[in-house]
Each structure stands twice: as C-alpha cells, then as structure tokens.
C-alpha cells in the first residue's frame, strides 16, 4: 500500500468585502481557474471568483454552472472585470486579492 504525498495546500486569499456589503472570493494559484495557472505569480491576468454574495451581471459570462450565482464558481475572469466589480460596489474595505489586482479602496468620506 502506497502512502499518498502530502497535499500541497495553497494559501487562500481572505474574502474581498466591498463598501456596500457585496463580497466574493478571488483566488489565483496552480489549483485555480486563472492565468497564469501558477502559485505566486508577479501578476495575474485572469482569476477565479467564487461565491459572490449576490447576483452580479458582470460575472455571468464566466459562470461555471447555471444555478444561483452565490453558490457557483467563475473561471478565468479577466482582472479588468474584477476591478469594475470592486468599483461598482464602492471599493474594497477588507480582504485580500491576488497579485496584479488593485483593491480600489476608496477614501473615507467622513
């Protein structure tokens, strides 16, 4: 009986949360649907999005399944689309993004 090699776990980014409460998982690694499909790239051109908190029409062309968006994964989403989504929802207020995606954290209006 052979013993399987230890699974090389990739560190996952914390969920990105936007100012209006919208959130999504944005991942890129050799285990993700992204480009380049490697760990720790200097910059990613496409990333994997998972489980947005609500329906987001900009993600529709990249949806893997055909069910509810909040329960699905979106492959090879171009970084400019991710940027548009972040801006549309007021900018990112917490979380993490793969290399090459600006968080578009907007200045406080206090």
N, C-alpha and C positions, 0 to 999 in steps of 0.2 A: 504494500500500500504506500503510495507516494504522498508526501505532505505538501499541500499547495504553498506556493510562495506567499509571503505576507503581502496583502493588498497595499499598494502604494496610494495612500489617501492624499487627495489633493485638498488644499485648504480652500474652503468656500468663502466667497465674499458675503458679508452680512447684507441682509435685505436692504435695498435702497428705499427710503421713505421720503416722499415729496411734501412740500409745504401744505398742499390741500388734503393730505392724508393718503393719497394714492401710493401704493408700494408694489415692488416687483423684485424678483431675484435676477441678478445679472452676473453670469458666470462665463469664464473662458479658461480652458485647460485642455490637456490632451484627452480628457474624458467628456468634453462638452462639444456641442454643435457650434463651432466657432471657426474663425480663420485669422491667423494660422492656428492649427489644431495642435498646440504645444503648451506646456506649462511655462509660466513666467516669461511670456514674450514681452519685448520692449513696448509693443503696441499691437492692439488687435483691430482688425478691420470689420469683423463680424463677431457677434457674441450670442450666447444662448440666454434667452429670457424665460423665466419660469413663474407661473402662478401670480399674474397681476391681480391686485385686489379688486379690480372691477374691469368691465369691458373697455378695451382701448382699441378703437378702429385702426390706428396706425400699425398695430401688430397683426391684424387679420391675415395679410398675405403670407405670414411666416408661421402660422399656427399648424402644429403637427396633427392634431385631431380635429374633430368637428363638433366638439361639445362646448361646454361653458369655458370661457377663456380663463377664469380664475382657477381652473383645475387642469390647465394644459401647459405645454412647453412650446417655445417658439424657437426654431433653429435658424442659425446664420442670419440674425437680424443685423443689418448694417449699422455701424456706430452713429452715423448722422440721424437715423430714425430714433435711436435711444436718446440722443441729445434733444431731438424735437419733443419726445415724450416728457423728458425731465423739465424742459422749459414750459411746456403746456400745463404741467401740474405745479408750477410755481417754484421749481428748482428743488434740488435735493437738500434735505435738512439733516439726515443721518444715513449711515450705511456705508457700503464700500462698492467700488466699481473696478473692473479690470483696467489694466494699463491702456492709455490712449483715449479714455472717455472722460471728458471734463464733467465734474459734478454739477456745474451750473448752479452753484449755491448763490442765491440772490441776497443782496444786502438787506438787513433788517430795516423796516420802515417805521420804526418807533420814533 
